[in-house]
Amino acid sequence: MTTPLTVTRIAHACQLIEIGELRILTDPWFTETATYHQGEPLAVDVASLGQFDALVISHEHYDHCDLDALVAGGFDLGTPLFGPGTVTTLAASRGFTNVHTIEAWESATLGELTVTATPGQHGVHEVTFVIQAGGRTVFFGGDSLRVPELDEIPGRFGKVDLAILPINGLCVRPANMLQVVMDAEQAAALTAALDPTVALPHHYAFHSGRLGDQIITKCDQDPRHYTDALARLAPQVASRIVLPGTPVMVL
């Protein structure tokens, strides 16, 4: 019997991944600042999250590593936390007591759950993840650029059931339009290489506020650009665009 696999986007890159009875939270972000806006409603607040078996964080940027919000909201700081050293050092300083440092191609196993850090590239040190349990395999792309080494994932891990990828092509205006996140076309090309059963875009509603969008960041907020590109490059892959709070079951 196939282990149930469901994903529910909370907002941005914060996802609730459920594999059987296991609950995994990715890249938490629950608050906003003058230049960091989710651009979509939060599906749930920290106090209503419930218990998790694991917390997986790709890098230390505030919109992916909102640890202060977790602490303030009463999140269980004994929850196993997986991430690169930049994240686990920060988490330990915030009171998290069960941290597991993994860098690219390193794995940590907790019960039936295995989390493997895979390569990533961003404005700061970042990893992406392959999350496995119950015979299911999930790729979580954080907000990385397109990294060619990720094409190795099917060969290393077998069939990918679910791929979750950023798609907004975020560029930093003051840094001569430096691109720091894969865009829709690049994400579709990576999806074609991964060949998952289901692919979900995320990290597209984000904005920097009216002024910030003009002087700090430039990005694509239309997820249809990704699904259109995917239909060309990998028509066999099912893709879904959903509102926060809408569960997607992977058969």
C-alpha positions in Angstrom: 0.0 0.0 0.0 1.3 3.4 -1.0 2.1 5.8 1.9 -0.2 8.9 1.8 1.6 12.1 0.7 0.0 15.5 1.1 1.5 19.0 0.9 -0.2 22.2 2.1 1.4 25.6 1.4 1.2 27.9 4.4 2.7 30.9 2.5 5.7 31.6 0.3 8.1 28.7 0.8 6.6 27.5 4.1 5.1 24.1 3.4 3.4 21.5 5.5 4.5 18.1 4.1 2.7 15.0 5.5 4.1 11.6 4.7 1.9 9.0 6.4 1.7 10.2 10.0 4.9 12.3 9.7 4.5 16.1 9.7 7.4 18.2 8.3 7.5 22.0 8.2 9.7 23.8 5.7 11.3 27.3 5.6 9.0 29.0 8.2 7.9 32.6 7.6 5.0 34.1 9.7 5.6 37.8 10.1 6.2 40.8 7.8 8.4 43.9 7.7 8.4 47.0 5.6 10.1 45.3 2.7 9.1 41.6 3.2 5.5 40.7 2.4 4.1 37.3 1.7 1.7 38.7 -0.9 -0.9 36.1 0.1 -2.7 35.2 3.3 -1.1 32.9 5.8 -3.0 29.6 5.9 -2.4 29.3 9.7 -0.5 31.1 12.5 2.3 29.6 14.6 0.0 29.0 17.6 -2.3 26.8 15.5 0.4 24.7 13.8 0.4 21.8 16.1 3.2 19.3 16.6 5.8 18.5 14.0 8.2 15.6 13.5 10.8 17.8 11.7 11.6 21.4 10.7 13.6 21.8 7.5 15.3 25.1 6.7 17.3 25.9 3.6 19.1 29.1 4.6 19.0 31.9 7.2 17.2 34.7 5.2 14.3 36.0 7.3 11.6 35.0 4.9 12.7 31.4 5.1 14.0 31.2 8.7 11.6 33.2 10.9 12.8 31.6 14.1 11.7 34.5 16.3 8.1 34.0 15.2 8.3 30.3 16.1 9.7 31.1 19.5 7.2 33.8 20.2 4.3 31.6 19.0 5.2 28.7 21.4 6.6 26.3 18.8 8.2 23.2 20.4 11.9 24.1 20.4 12.7 20.4 20.8 11.4 19.6 17.3 14.3 18.1 15.2 15.6 20.9 13.0 17.6 20.1 9.8 19.6 22.6 7.9 23.1 23.8 6.9 25.5 25.1 9.6 24.5 28.7 9.1 20.9 27.8 10.1 21.6 25.3 12.9 24.0 27.8 14.6 21.3 30.5 14.5 18.7 28.0 15.7 20.8 26.9 18.6 21.2 30.5 19.6 17.4 30.9 19.7 16.9 27.9 22.0 16.3 25.0 19.6 17.7 21.9 21.3 17.6 19.2 18.6 19.6 20.5 15.6 21.1 18.4 12.8 23.6 20.1 10.5 23.7 18.7 7.0 25.5 20.1 3.9 25.2 19.1 0.3 24.8 15.4 -0.2 24.9 14.7 3.6 21.9 12.9 5.2 20.4 12.7 8.7 17.9 10.0 9.7 15.4 10.2 12.4 13.2 7.1 12.8 11.7 6.4 9.3 12.5 10.0 8.1 15.6 10.7 6.1 16.5 14.3 5.2 19.3 14.8 2.6 20.8 18.2 1.9 21.2 18.7 -1.8 23.1 21.5 -3.6 21.7 25.1 -3.7 22.8 28.5 -4.7 21.4 31.9 -3.5 22.6 35.2 -2.2 23.8 33.4 1.0 24.8 29.8 1.7 21.8 27.6 0.9 21.0 23.9 0.5 17.9 22.3 -1.0 16.5 19.0 0.3 15.4 15.5 -0.5 12.9 14.3 2.1 12.1 10.6 2.3 9.9 8.4 4.4 7.5 5.5 3.8 8.8 4.9 0.3 8.0 8.5 -0.7 10.5 11.1 -2.0 10.0 14.8 -2.0 12.3 17.5 -3.4 12.2 20.9 -1.7 13.9 23.7 -3.6 13.8 26.6 -1.0 14.6 29.6 -3.1 17.7 28.4 -4.9 18.9 29.2 -8.3 19.0 26.4 -10.9 21.9 24.2 -9.9 22.9 21.6 -12.5 24.0 19.0 -9.8 20.3 18.7 -8.9 19.8 16.7 -12.1 21.5 13.8 -10.3 18.6 13.4 -7.9 16.6 10.8 -9.7 19.8 8.7 -10.2 20.7 9.0 -6.6 17.3 8.7 -4.9 15.0 7.0 -7.5 11.5 8.2 -8.4 10.6 11.7 -7.1 7.0 11.8 -6.1 6.7 15.6 -5.4 8.9 18.5 -6.4 8.4 21.9 -4.8 10.3 24.7 -6.6 10.7 28.5 -6.5 9.9 30.3 -9.7 10.0 34.1 -9.3 13.5 34.7 -10.7 14.1 37.3 -8.0 16.7 39.9 -8.9 18.4 42.5 -6.6 18.3 45.9 -8.2 21.1 47.5 -6.2 23.4 44.6 -7.1 23.1 45.3 -10.9 20.0 43.1 -11.2 21.8 40.1 -9.7 19.5 37.0 -10.0 19.3 35.0 -6.8 16.3 32.7 -7.4 15.5 30.4 -10.4 12.9 31.8 -12.8 9.9 30.0 -14.3 11.7 28.6 -17.3 14.7 27.5 -15.2 12.4 25.8 -12.7 10.5 24.1 -15.5 13.8 22.8 -16.9 14.8 21.4 -13.4 11.3 19.8 -13.1 11.8 18.1 -16.4 15.1 16.7 -15.1 13.6 15.5 -11.8 10.5 14.1 -13.6 8.3 14.0 -10.5 4.7 12.8 -10.4 3.5 16.2 -9.2 5.3 19.6 -9.2 4.2 22.6 -7.2 5.5 26.2 -7.7 6.1 28.4 -4.7 7.9 31.6 -3.8 6.1 33.8 -6.3 3.6 36.0 -4.4 6.4 37.7 -2.4 6.9 41.4 -2.8 9.0 44.2 -1.2 6.3 46.8 -0.8 5.5 49.6 -3.3 8.8 51.3 -2.9 10.9 48.2 -2.4 9.6 46.7 -5.6 10.9 49.8 -7.4 14.3 50.1 -5.8 15.3 46.8 -4.2 13.8 43.7 -5.9 12.3 42.7 -9.2 10.5 39.4 -9.6 7.8 37.5 -11.5 4.6 37.0 -9.5 2.6 35.0 -12.1 2.9 31.2 -11.5 1.2 30.5 -14.8 4.6 31.3 -16.5 5.9 28.2 -14.8 3.0 25.9 -15.6 3.1 27.1 -19.3 6.9 26.4 -19.5 6.3 23.0 -17.8 3.6 22.1 -20.3 6.2 22.6 -23.1 9.2 20.9 -21.4 7.6 18.1 -19.4 4.0 17.6 -20.3 3.9 14.3 -18.4 4.3 16.1 -15.0 1.2 17.2 -13.3 1.4 20.7 -11.8 -0.9 22.6 -9.4 -1.2 26.2 -8.5 -3.1 26.4 -5.2 -4.0 29.0 -2.6 -2.4 28.8 0.8 -4.2 26.2 3.0 -5.3 24.0 0.1 -3.9 20.5 0.5 -2.6 18.6 -2.5 -2.5 14.8 -2.4 0.1 13.0 -4.4 -1.2 9.7 -5.6 
